[in-house]
Amino acid sequence: MTRFIYSLILLLLAPLIAFYLYHIRGKKNQGYKSHFSQRFGTVSSHFPQEAIIIHCASVGEVLAAAPLIKKIQCQHSAHPVIITTNTPTGRAEINRQFKESVHICYLPIDFGFAARRFMQRLKPKLIVVLETELWPNLFHYANQNQCPVAIINARLSDKSLRGYQKFSSLSKNIMDNITVLASHNDEDAQRFMTLGLKQDKITTTGSIKFDVNLSHSEMEQLAVLKSQLGDRPVWIAGSTHPGEHEQIIEIHKQLLKETPTALLVIAPRHPEQFNPVATLLSDSGLSFGRRSEAYDTINQVLLADTLGELKFLYGCADIAFVGGSLIERGGHNPLEAAASAIGVLSGPSTYNFSHIYPQLISANGAQICSDKNELLQQLNLYLRDNTAAKELGKNAHTCLASNQGAIDRTLDIIDSLLEQ
């Protein structure tokens, strides 16, 4: 498929895409209706030209890239930074992390006219894209405007490779417009070369997601929370989804039969799920409080209904379950728990982190549970055996520490592109 046919198909779908984002997604989250013209490449005049544009699809990518972006700001203070995202939650996290030190914009949908307008208006110095957000028109017009494109933390599964190979001419066009690609590992690098990316454009850096640490502020907040929770068994279910919330609540009800003082901290992945989960908890008969309110020691569940706190919330627990894995969602980042030396339990769906879980499992820092029954069994074990829980957490942290350094290697690549 050529880029022309791709652009034509996308243009024909434009009314459906706009309706979906504004009316369907916008109904669930009003943020989708804000700044809507940016989806079509319209950027207001207060956005600077010749900036470094860094694209983070949503919250997970923002959290992973934040330490790197802060180093870029420090080392290249002469260049303004624009962070683009696809979601309102991503936008909120950028705001929380960077306040007014960066400009925030939605990345335009990859219509030819939108990508062209976006590039001509901003004339960026460099475009940095996290992971596998490969946009044919954006990359084409970046190349036309002599703007380098760097794909960092790049990963490509066998399944994704087969998908791109079905459109080999379009994939080759994308690869031709990439200036440099920093891959997770040699296997990912080989898959990108299979799609037509030249070997001299690829550097293997490892994953920047391993370079996660708690800030001084986060450690202070964690200490306050742990003192509030007191000396009781605590487990956390982070980044849970509909279809998963219900299973977690049922598991906790079963756990309380064995460990009556146990506390569940449940952190839904999306803010629009805070109130539905509160309703589920009310219906379950469990006593619960909200993180956004004063803590009550008698509660059996703490609903984490705040944004941007999950990384340090993991540290208040004895053991962590990482969500998006008991349903077919591909899982979420287990390294945020590992950063606080908290061992990880996961459901079977982990394909989004297929580069990370094998290393954690091999290091005995994480375990995969086939279903909610096995998860209940493992939670019972670790909440009763604190020594085993601490050992799992220690192994997770050791694995994390031994794989760090990707941010500095990635920064070297960005420095080189900006010097050119």
Phi, psi and omega per residue, in radians:
M1 nan 2.194 3.122
T2 -1.401 2.895 3.129
R3 -1.129 -0.542 3.136
F4 -1.121 -0.809 3.140
I5 -1.150 -0.740 3.079
Y6 -0.973 -0.815 -3.112
S7 -1.135 -0.667 -3.136
L8 -1.153 -0.784 3.123
I9 -1.072 -0.751 3.139
L10 -1.104 -0.678 3.131
L11 -1.144 -0.712 3.109
L12 -1.125 -0.531 3.139
L13 -1.495 -0.077 -3.030
A14 -0.918 -0.798 3.138
P15 -1.067 -0.687 3.135
L16 -1.183 -0.717 3.141
I17 -1.101 -0.803 -3.138
A18 -1.103 -0.739 3.137
F19 -1.112 -0.748 -3.130
Y20 -1.075 -0.845 -3.087
L21 -1.175 -0.781 -3.006
Y22 -1.388 -0.759 -3.011
H23 -1.680 -0.770 -3.084
I24 -1.413 -0.984 3.098
R25 -1.174 -0.638 -3.132
G26 -1.137 -0.458 3.103
K27 -1.209 -0.657 3.132
K28 -1.379 -0.596 -3.099
N29 -2.494 1.916 -3.072
Q30 -1.049 -0.348 3.136
G31 -1.037 -0.457 3.122
Y32 -1.159 -0.355 -3.127
K33 -1.519 -0.309 -3.134
S34 -1.410 2.589 3.106
H35 0.923 0.624 -2.991
F36 -1.148 -0.538 -3.117
S37 -1.126 -0.409 3.109
Q38 -1.123 -0.431 3.106
R39 -1.117 -0.296 -3.096
F40 -1.989 0.375 3.024
G41 1.471 0.113 3.125
T42 -1.510 2.023 -3.088
V43 -2.138 2.283 -3.063
S44 -1.189 2.869 -3.002
S45 -1.227 -0.282 -3.110
H46 -1.364 -0.145 3.064
F47 -1.321 2.311 -3.074
P48 -1.337 2.660 2.997
Q49 -1.554 2.884 3.120
E50 0.982 0.668 3.090
A51 -1.605 2.916 2.921
I52 -1.567 2.077 3.116
I53 -1.720 2.209 3.129
I54 -2.107 2.109 -3.089
H55 -1.767 2.124 3.082
C56 -2.148 1.955 -2.982
A57 -0.943 -0.832 -3.122
S58 -2.686 -2.788 -2.994
V59 -0.993 -0.807 -3.089
G60 -1.009 -0.760 -3.139
E61 -1.213 -0.643 3.095
V62 -1.072 -0.819 -3.130
L63 -1.091 -0.719 -3.135
A64 -1.178 -0.659 -3.027
A65 -1.518 -0.281 -3.019
A66 -0.923 -0.839 3.132
P67 -1.073 -0.670 3.114
L68 -1.142 -0.789 -3.114
I69 -1.071 -0.703 3.133
K70 -1.132 -0.606 3.081
K71 -1.232 -0.651 3.077
I72 -1.082 -0.776 3.119
Q73 -1.038 -0.684 -3.114
C74 -1.224 -0.777 -3.057
Q75 -1.449 -0.381 -3.105
H76 -2.273 0.965 -3.063
S77 -1.126 -0.338 3.121
A78 -1.243 -0.358 -3.116
H79 -1.759 2.149 3.023
P80 -1.132 2.712 -3.132
V81 -2.059 2.278 3.002
I82 -1.993 2.171 3.067
I83 -1.830 2.151 3.095
T84 -1.810 2.692 3.140
T85 -2.600 3.068 3.128
N86 -1.915 -0.266 -2.961
T87 -2.258 2.685 3.063
P88 -1.100 -0.604 3.120
T89 -1.193 -0.623 3.037
G90 -1.092 -0.740 3.131
R91 -1.085 -0.753 -3.140
A92 -1.117 -0.673 3.139
E93 -1.203 -0.657 3.076
I94 -1.063 -0.798 3.106
N95 -0.997 -0.774 -3.095
R96 -1.161 -0.704 -3.076
Q97 -1.318 -0.634 -2.917
F98 -2.112 -0.121 -3.116
K99 0.887 -2.145 -3.069
E100 -1.788 0.250 -3.091
S101 -1.417 -0.178 3.076
V102 -2.314 2.890 2.997
H103 -1.750 2.500 -3.069
I104 -2.078 2.363 -3.093
C105 -2.630 2.578 2.959
Y106 -1.309 2.378 3.015
L107 -1.189 2.312 -3.139
P108 -1.112 2.588 2.961
I109 -1.004 2.557 -2.927
D110 -1.358 0.688 2.955
F111 -1.183 2.543 3.133
G112 -0.998 -0.827 -3.099
F113 -1.135 -0.606 -3.104
A114 -1.253 -0.776 3.126
A115 -1.117 -0.717 3.134
R116 -1.116 -0.808 3.130
R117 -1.071 -0.751 -3.132
F118 -1.058 -0.826 -3.100
M119 -1.219 -0.720 -3.109
Q120 -1.186 -0.585 -3.138
R121 -1.293 -0.740 -3.001
L122 -1.631 -0.501 -3.107
K123 0.779 1.017 -3.026
P124 -1.174 2.707 3.109
K125 -1.362 -0.579 -3.085
L126 -2.809 2.474 3.008
I127 -1.980 2.174 3.110
V128 -2.008 2.172 -3.081
V129 -2.103 2.267 3.126
L130 -1.452 2.363 2.953
E131 1.156 -2.063 -2.995
T132 -2.209 0.827 3.038
E133 -1.577 1.560 -3.030
L134 -1.841 1.881 -3.030
W135 -1.994 1.899 -3.050
P136 -0.975 -0.829 -3.079
N137 -1.260 -0.724 3.110
L138 -1.031 -0.808 -3.115
F139 -1.181 -0.650 3.130
H140 -1.069 -0.842 -3.089
Y141 -1.321 -0.441 2.994
A142 -1.111 -0.793 3.118
N143 -1.081 -0.716 3.111
Q144 -1.088 -0.553 -3.113
N145 -1.667 0.292 3.126
Q146 0.959 0.643 3.102
C147 -1.829 2.080 3.132
P148 -1.104 2.572 3.078
V149 -2.095 2.093 3.119
A150 -1.980 2.149 3.030
I151 -1.713 2.089 -3.097
I152 -2.043 2.746 -3.092
N153 0.977 0.595 -2.966
A154 -1.290 2.363 3.081
R155 -2.437 2.620 -3.131
L156 -2.624 1.941 -3.127
S157 -1.332 2.890 3.070
D158 -1.039 -0.685 3.140
K159 -1.104 -0.792 3.118
S160 -1.144 -0.679 3.097
L161 -1.002 -0.818 3.134
R162 -1.077 -0.615 3.106
G163 -1.146 -0.793 3.131
Y164 -1.175 -0.568 -3.127
Q165 -1.165 -0.396 3.080
K166 -1.165 -0.382 3.116
F167 -2.163 1.081 -2.942
S168 -1.087 -0.660 -3.107
S169 -1.197 -0.686 3.104
L170 -1.191 -0.705 3.134
S171 -1.106 -0.708 3.107
K172 -1.104 -0.669 3.097
N173 -1.087 -0.730 3.100
I174 -1.080 -0.841 -3.099
M175 -1.064 -0.657 -3.128
D176 -1.124 -0.476 -3.088
N177 -1.662 0.072 3.038
I178 -1.567 2.253 -3.135
T179 -1.411 -0.804 3.129
V180 -2.642 2.571 3.140
L181 -2.299 2.210 3.094
A182 -1.801 1.908 -3.024
S183 -1.689 2.767 3.077
H184 -1.046 -0.863 -3.047
N185 -2.680 3.134 -3.076
D186 -1.168 -0.557 3.128
E187 -1.134 -0.743 3.086
D188 -1.107 -0.756 3.139
A189 -1.003 -0.756 -3.140
Q190 -1.098 -0.678 3.138
R191 -1.143 -0.697 3.098
F192 -1.154 -0.641 3.084
M193 -1.137 -0.604 3.080
T194 -1.052 -0.559 3.118
L195 -1.410 -0.131 3.073
G196 2.013 0.065 3.101
L197 -1.315 2.285 -3.102
K198 -1.231 2.485 -3.046
Q199 -1.045 -0.605 -3.087
D200 -1.270 -0.074 3.079
K201 -1.649 -0.069 -2.984
I202 -1.921 2.367 2.989
T203 -2.268 2.363 3.079
T204 -1.609 2.067 -3.046
T205 -2.008 -0.234 -2.940
G206 1.482 -3.106 -3.075
S207 -1.726 2.266 3.100
I208 -1.206 -0.244 3.138
K209 -1.175 -0.343 3.070
F210 -1.297 -0.329 -3.085
D211 -1.517 0.861 -3.127
V212 -1.809 2.321 3.097
N213 -2.495 2.707 3.058
L214 -1.463 2.322 3.085
S215 -1.283 2.933 3.104
H216 -1.038 -0.730 3.134
S217 -1.092 -0.752 3.137
E218 -1.136 -0.669 3.121
M219 -1.151 -0.626 3.094
E220 -1.157 -0.769 3.121
Q221 -1.117 -0.665 3.109
L222 -1.102 -0.748 -3.139
A223 -1.070 -0.728 3.111
V224 -1.093 -0.799 -3.115
L225 -1.103 -0.772 -3.120
K226 -1.087 -0.622 3.105
S227 -1.201 -0.563 3.094
Q228 -1.225 -0.702 -3.081
L229 -1.223 -0.550 3.124
G230 1.339 -2.940 -3.057
D231 -1.612 1.487 3.108
R232 -2.544 2.702 3.116
P233 -1.153 2.269 -3.091
V234 -2.255 2.315 2.941
W235 -2.231 2.647 -3.102
I236 -2.127 2.436 3.014
A237 -1.988 1.812 -3.048
G238 -1.725 2.479 3.064
S239 1.032 0.828 3.141
T240 -1.452 2.740 -3.077
H241 -2.156 2.866 2.989
P242 -0.963 2.444 -3.042
G243 1.588 -0.301 3.125
E244 -1.913 -0.655 3.108
H245 -0.902 -0.812 -3.080
E246 -1.079 -0.716 3.132
Q247 -1.143 -0.704 -3.130
I248 -1.123 -0.757 3.133
I249 -1.108 -0.726 3.125
E250 -1.141 -0.704 3.103
I251 -1.063 -0.749 -3.110
H252 -1.138 -0.658 3.094
K253 -1.062 -0.669 3.101
Q254 -1.221 -0.698 3.133
L255 -1.056 -0.664 -3.087
L256 -1.107 -0.399 3.093
K257 -1.173 -0.593 -3.141
E258 -1.595 -0.637 -3.075
T259 -2.290 1.477 -3.003
P260 -1.060 -0.425 -3.104
T261 -1.606 0.047 -3.069
A262 -1.101 2.515 3.089
L263 -2.049 2.314 3.000
L264 -1.782 2.238 2.929
V265 -1.815 2.013 -3.129
I266 -1.953 2.187 -3.071
A267 -2.106 1.644 3.103
P268 -1.031 2.567 -3.089
R269 -1.139 -0.687 -3.027
H270 -2.052 2.450 -3.097
P271 -1.020 -0.568 -3.136
E272 -1.162 -0.159 3.102
Q273 -1.636 -0.099 -3.102
F274 -1.019 -0.913 -3.098
N275 -1.213 -0.740 3.050
P276 -1.005 -0.664 3.114
V277 -1.199 -0.654 3.068
A278 -1.044 -0.691 3.106
T279 -1.133 -0.759 3.101
L280 -1.046 -0.727 3.140
L281 -1.155 -0.712 3.095
S282 -1.070 -0.780 -3.124
D283 -1.171 -0.456 -3.074
S284 -1.331 -0.330 -3.086
G285 1.543 -0.034 3.106
L286 -1.358 2.487 3.040
S287 -1.427 2.365 -3.086
F288 -2.545 2.760 3.013
G289 -2.236 2.974 3.126
R290 -1.894 2.491 3.088
R291 -1.063 -0.532 -3.114
S292 -1.314 -0.082 -3.122
E293 -2.122 3.078 3.133
A294 -1.109 2.466 -3.088
Y295 -1.432 2.376 3.101
D296 -2.017 2.118 -3.025
T297 -1.159 -0.289 -3.105
I298 -1.427 -0.213 -3.062
N299 -1.203 2.564 3.121
Q300 -1.616 -0.276 -3.120
V301 -2.443 2.443 2.982
L302 -1.985 2.045 3.116
L303 -1.525 1.990 3.135
A304 -1.421 1.558 -3.075
D305 -1.805 0.669 3.111
T306 -2.132 2.821 -3.138
L307 -1.781 2.510 2.982
G308 1.354 0.201 -3.089
E309 -1.877 -0.108 -2.977
L310 -1.008 -0.675 -3.066
K311 -0.993 -0.774 3.140
F312 -1.512 -0.360 3.074
L313 -1.096 -0.607 3.084
Y314 -0.943 -0.622 -3.053
G315 -1.205 -0.214 -3.139
C316 -1.482 -0.096 -3.008
A317 -1.791 2.866 3.005
D318 -1.513 -0.523 -3.113
I319 -2.650 2.584 -3.069
A320 -2.125 2.404 2.899
F321 -1.834 2.269 3.133
V322 -1.806 2.108 -2.962
G323 -1.336 -3.030 -3.041
G324 1.232 0.268 -3.017
S325 -2.153 -0.310 3.021
L326 -1.481 -0.186 2.993
I327 -2.074 2.965 -3.107
E328 -1.406 1.272 -3.121
R329 -2.094 -0.238 3.081
G330 1.606 -0.015 3.065
G331 1.406 2.997 3.087
H332 -2.262 -3.122 -2.935
N333 -1.209 1.973 3.115
P334 -1.401 -0.188 -3.027
L335 -1.317 -0.325 3.070
E336 -1.158 -0.619 3.053
A337 -1.243 -0.747 -3.133
A338 -1.045 -0.546 -3.135
A339 -1.072 -0.473 3.094
S340 -1.772 0.268 -3.122
A341 1.014 0.754 3.065
I342 -1.923 2.208 -3.140
G343 -1.178 2.702 -2.992
V344 -2.012 2.305 2.919
L345 -1.996 2.476 -3.103
S346 -2.460 2.691 2.934
G347 -1.311 -3.054 -3.027
P348 -1.363 -0.284 -3.072
S349 -1.610 1.770 -3.059
T350 -2.311 0.371 -2.977
Y351 -1.125 -0.428 3.094
N352 -1.164 -0.352 -3.111
F353 -2.210 0.703 -3.105
S354 -1.183 -0.242 3.090
H355 -1.567 -0.251 -3.014
I356 -1.872 -0.783 -3.085
Y357 -1.028 -0.740 3.137
P358 -0.999 -0.656 3.131
Q359 -1.209 -0.737 3.120
L360 -1.129 -0.733 -3.127
I361 -1.163 -0.751 3.122
S362 -1.066 -0.576 3.142
A363 -1.487 0.064 -3.095
N364 1.039 0.673 3.086
G365 -1.926 -0.064 3.134
A366 -2.630 2.697 3.083
Q367 -2.375 2.460 3.090
I368 -1.682 2.253 3.085
C369 -1.863 2.283 -3.027
S370 -1.227 -0.453 3.141
D371 -2.833 -3.076 -3.062
K372 -1.168 -0.492 3.129
N373 -1.171 -0.741 3.103
E374 -1.213 -0.612 3.088
L375 -1.080 -0.773 3.091
L376 -1.017 -0.759 -3.130
Q377 -1.070 -0.794 -3.113
Q378 -1.204 -0.672 3.108
L379 -1.108 -0.751 3.087
N380 -0.995 -0.749 -3.117
L381 -1.111 -0.870 -3.039
Y382 -1.313 -0.522 3.106
L383 -1.287 -0.401 3.102
R384 -1.605 -0.401 -3.091
D385 -2.074 1.530 -3.075
N386 -1.106 -0.549 3.132
T387 -1.129 -0.747 3.114
A388 -1.149 -0.681 3.121
A389 -1.112 -0.762 3.138
K390 -1.134 -0.642 3.129
E391 -1.139 -0.754 3.094
L392 -1.055 -0.766 3.135
G393 -1.150 -0.722 3.101
K394 -1.067 -0.742 3.128
N395 -1.135 -0.673 3.120
A396 -1.099 -0.754 -3.122
H397 -1.188 -0.671 3.106
T398 -1.080 -0.740 3.101
C399 -1.080 -0.766 3.114
L400 -1.034 -0.887 -3.071
A401 -1.088 -0.645 -3.077
S402 -1.281 -0.237 -3.122
N403 -1.898 0.174 -3.107
Q404 -1.413 2.859 3.125
G405 2.116 -0.146 -3.083
A406 -1.152 -0.550 -3.130
I407 -1.108 -0.801 3.136
D408 -1.134 -0.659 3.117
R409 -1.176 -0.661 3.111
T410 -1.204 -0.671 3.129
L411 -1.089 -0.631 3.088
D412 -1.040 -0.700 3.133
I413 -1.142 -0.780 -3.134
I414 -1.140 -0.726 3.084
D415 -0.988 -0.791 -3.118
S416 -1.091 -0.745 3.122
L417 -1.123 -0.709 -3.130
L418 -1.230 -0.591 3.090
E419 -1.143 -0.601 3.136
Q420 -1.170 nan nan
